[in-house]
Amino acid sequence: MFDVITIGSATMDVFVECEDANIVSVSTKDKKSEFMSYRYGAKVEISDFASRVGGGGVNTAVNFANLGFKTSAIFKIGDDIYSEGIIKSFENTKVDLSNKIQDPKDSTGFSIILVSFQGDRTVLAHRGANAHIRKSEINFDAIKNSKLLYIAPLNGESNRVLDDIVHFAKENDVYVCFNAGSTSIKKGFNYLKGILETAQIVVMNKEEASLATKIEVRPDTRDTKYSEEDIHPDVKEMLKKLKVTEYQIIVITDGGNGAYAYNGKEFYYCPVFDGPVVSTLGAGDAFASTLCGALATTDLNIGKSLMMASVNSAGVVSEFGATQGLLTFEEIEQKLSERPEYTYKIVG
């Protein structure tokens, strides 16, 4: 029996940092977008390079195991040089790989991560086998005998198994933590609502939440300064719309602005835990999985769990690689004890 089973992607990530990368901002009346750019037709020198294993299914499994949970991972890979690297990366972890799916006819997922001087990134992703998980390949008995099913984004054809696994988990009293992906969200709120109803914990970033709810976050105007509130009123509306059952905790992350949560009674705001930023890849996976684990160990203390998740996420962004810099619960508590001024807020 496992404490946690994760399902999601597994990729070989290649990080590329270049000092010649430019950040170009484009503004319209209603929004501002930023793009990473390189000189067209030029040969651009790389200033730093690293290869790491990543993907939502892998990142969260490694984190849960590092936090002390008995963990197994469901992910799909090919039989190639990249799959060898992914399997080898688990040698120093306690993650059980008996539920991995391997198909020699498919290619292993691969990503190139272009890192900016600001620490943010643009990802060029080849999903490969990650997009081809089939229901017949999943060990449902393992899910039935676990306490928590953590669902990382399932994209492409793999999204077709989402309905089956969430409803199977609900029927067998397995808790579900759902980190929605773009494929699920683009199917519309009526479809998404059916998935949300099965999940005790739901985590999205602000852009995903906006796409799911069709609620746009209005910018400040001359007459209205939304930033004066700890939680923007439009984000509050997102949280309320996403909470479709009584027993849910809804969380929306907002990058460097922190994270927000709602349990049907109170709204929580937690700022980021400051630290050096090398790469933000994997920050969301670390945050969401730590939050789920912390809620289990703190008897659903939402504020404390948000803080613990932020600390662990800060550890990940301080290094290259989506599983580098992960902390144990003991190390997280130590970090918090060193920063007594760091805390969350409950707002109206």
N, C-alpha and C positions, 0 to 999 in steps of 0.2 A: 504494500500500500504506500502511496506517495502523498506527501503533504500538498505538493503542487505539480501539475502538469501544464506545460506551456505548449502552445501551438502557434506557429508563425514561420517566418522566413529564416534562411541561413545563407549568408553570402560571404564571399571573399572581398574585403574592402581594401582598395588601394588609395591611400591619402596622398594628394599632391598639393604642395604649397608653392606658390610663385609670387615673388615680390612685385612682379609686373602686372598682377591682376588689378583691375580697376573696378570700383563700385560706382555704378551709374544710377542716379535717381531720376525717375520720370514721374511727374505729378500731373494729375488732372483735377478737375473741380472737386471730385468726390473721394479721390484716393491717391496714394503715393506708392509707387512700386520701385524696387531696387533690383539691379541686374549686375552680375559679374561679367566683366568683359576683358578680352585680350585683343591685341592688335591683329586685325584680319590679315592672313597670309604670312604672318611672321613666325619665326622659329623662336619659341619662348623658353628660356632657361628655367628649370625647376630648382627651387631653393631648398626644398625638403621633401622626403619621400618615405612612406612607411606602408607596410601591408599588415592588415589585421582581419580577424574573423568577426563578422557582425550579423545583423538581421534580427528582427524583433523576437523571433522564437529562441534564438541563441542567446542574445543579450540578456533577456529576462530570465532564462533558465540559469545562466551563470550567476546572475545577481541573487536569485532566490536561494541557490545552493550556498553562495558565499554568506548569505544572511543566516544560514543554519537550517534551512528547510530541505527535507528529503525531496528531491526534484527529478523529474524526467521531462524530456523534450520531444515533441513531435515536429519534425521538419523534413523536407524532402531535398535530396541532393542527387547529383549524377554520380558517375564513376570515372573521375578524371583527376587531374593534378590539384584542382581546387577543392574537390571533395576530400582528398587526402589531407589537405591542410586544415580543413574544418574539423575532421575527426581528430586529428592530432592535437588541435587546440584545446580539446577537452581533457587531455591527459592529466593536467594538474588541477582539475575541478572534480567535484563530487556529483556531477550531473549524470544521471542514468541515460544511456543512449539506446536502450533496447527497443524504444518506440520510434526511432528514426526510420525514414523511408528512403531507399536508395534505388534508383532506376538507371542502369547503364545506358539506356537509350536517350536519356535527357542530359542536359548540361547543368552544371552547378551555377547558382546565382553569383553574379559578379558586379561590383560597383566601383566606379572611380569617383572619389570625393575631392572636389576642388575647394581648397580651404582659402579663405580670404585673410587679409592682414587683421581683420576685425575678429577673427575666430569663428565666424559663421561659415556655412558651406553650401555648395551646390552639388547635387548627387546625380551622376549619370549611371542609371541602373539597368542591368540586364537581369530580369527576374528568373529566367531559366526554369528549373524544376520547382521553384517556389510557387509558380503560377499554376502548377498541375497536380496539386494534392487531390486525390479522389477518396470518396467515402470508404470504398473497399480497402483502402490502404491504412486506415486509421484503426488503432487498437482501442475500441470502445470499452473493453473490460478494464483497461488501465485507467481510463477516465472515470468509470464507475467506482473504482476503488481508490480514488484520490479525494482530497478534501476541497481543493480549489483548482478550477480550470482557468488559466490565464490565456486570453485570446488576444494575440497581437494581430495587427492588420493582415488580412488574407486577401490578396489581390488576384486579379485575373480569374481563371477557372477555379482556383482554390476557394474562392468566395462561395461557391455553390455548396460547400460542406458546412457553411456557417449555421444555417437553419437546423441541420441535423444534430450538430454537436451541442448547440446551446439548449435545445429542447431535450436532448438526451440527458444533459447535465441537470437540468431542472427536474426531470422525472426521477432522477436518482439522487436528489438532494445534495448535489455537488455545487458549491459556491462558484459563481462566475464573475471574473473581472474582465471587462470588455474594453479594449483599446481600439476604437473604431478606425477603420481605414477608409480611404477615398472610394474604393469600389463599393463598399456597403453604403456609404453616405450618398453616393450618386444615384442609388436606386430609389431615393425619395424617403421622406419622413414616415410615410405609412408602412413601408417595408422595414425601416430602421426601428420603428416603434415596437414591432414584433420581436426584434432581437433585444432591445432595451428592457423589455418586460421580463426577460429571463436573468438579467444581470443584477447582482447586488452592488457592484462598483463599476462605474462608467468613467472613463478618462478620455478626453479629447483635447487637442489644442484649440486656441481661439478661432483659427481659420477653419478648422474642421467643424467646430460647433456652429459657426456662422453659416457654413454651407449646409449643414444638416437642418438647422432651424429656419433658414432664410431670414435671419435677423442680422442686419448690418450694424456695425458699431459706428455710431455717428461721431464725427470729429468735433473738437471744440469750436465754438463760434464766438462772435463778439459778445453775444448776450448770455450764452450758456457755457460754463466751464465744467464739463463732465469730469475732468481730472481731479476736481476737488473731492470727489468721493473715493473711497478705497476700492469700491467695485463699481465700474461703469454700469448705469441702469440697463443698458442693452445686454451686457454680460449677465446681469441678474435675470433678465427675461430668457436668455438662452438656458441658464441653469434650471429655471422653473419649467421650461418647455421640455427639456431633456429628461426631467424626473417624471416618469410615467407610472411608477408604482411607489407604494408607501415605504418599502424596505430599502430603497436605494440611496447611495451616496454618489452625487454627480460632481466631477472635478473637471475644471477647465484650466489648462496651463496657458501662460501668455509670455513665454520666453523670458527676457530680462525683466519683465514687469511683475513676475511672480506667478502665483496660482490661486484659484478660487474654488470653493467647495460649497455644496448645499445639501442639507439632509432633510429638507422639507420644513424645518423649523428655523434654522439659523444659516446665515451666510458667513463664510470664513474667507479671510484673505491672508496669504502668507507670502512675504517678499522672498526674493532669491537669497541664497546664502552666498555672500560675496567671496570671490576667489579668482585666481588667474584663469583665463579662457584661452585654450589652445585649439580645441575643436568641439563644436556642439553636437556632433554626431553621437547618438546613443544616450543623450541627456534625457530625452522623453521616455525611453525604455527604462532607464535607471529610476527615474522619478516615479513612473506608474507602478512598477513592480515593487519598489521599496514602500510606496504608499500602501499597497495591498498587504504586504508582509507586516508593516507597522500597525495597520488597523487590527490585524489578527493578534498581535502581541501586546497591544495597549488597550484592549477591550473597546475598540472602536472610538478611540480618542482622536477625533478628526484633526484638531489643531496640531497636536503633537506629531501625528503621522505626516502631515504636510511639511512640518519642519524637518523631520527625519528624511523625507524624500528629497527635499531641497538640498540638504547636506550631501547626500549620496550623489545626487545629480551634479553638484558642484565638483565633487571628486572626479567624476568622469570627464567633464569638460576641461579639466586641468591637464589632460594628457591626450595624445593621439590614441584612437582606438575606442570602440564603443563599450568594451568591458575592462579597459584599463582604469585604474583609480577607484574601483569599487571598494566600499568600506563594509565592515561588519557592523552589527548593531552596537557592539561595545565601542568601536571606533567612532561611530556616529554620535553616541552619547558623550564621548570624550570631547568631540568637536563642539557640541552644544554647550558643554560645561565651560569651555573656554570663551564662549561668546554669550554670556548671560543676557545681554541686551537684545539678542536676536529672538524674535517671537512672532506669533501670529495675532490676528485681530478677529473678533466677531463683530460684524457690522449689521446695521438695521436693514 
